[in-house]
């Protein structure tokens, strides 16, 4: 008698689990298809305008305009001269907070590093690399 009861319970549980797995798989397939459709819709909406309108008095180079037309994930770097000037001011202010005995040492090290930055720095207009392949 217990064997029949166990067999009946096992059949009921198996049927129930088969139905649940069938519904879950069906829902999973529907979700996969839905995300594919949504992804395709977003892809067409995320294209940028090809025209760039400069409403400022700033003059941009052709390379900078090309960078800006790539969209918001790309940005123009700060001009090297302005960046170095701000770096010098910030470094000088930080060194002034140090003790008078070690200020000269840090001034020398900072000047050496800033000179190295000036020598090796080249104007790179992109924050993000462009894949040309």
Secondary structure as UniProt FT lines:
FT   HELIX           2..45
FT   HELIX           62..69
FT   TURN            72..73
FT   HELIX           80..96
FT   TURN            100..102
FT   HELIX           103..120
//
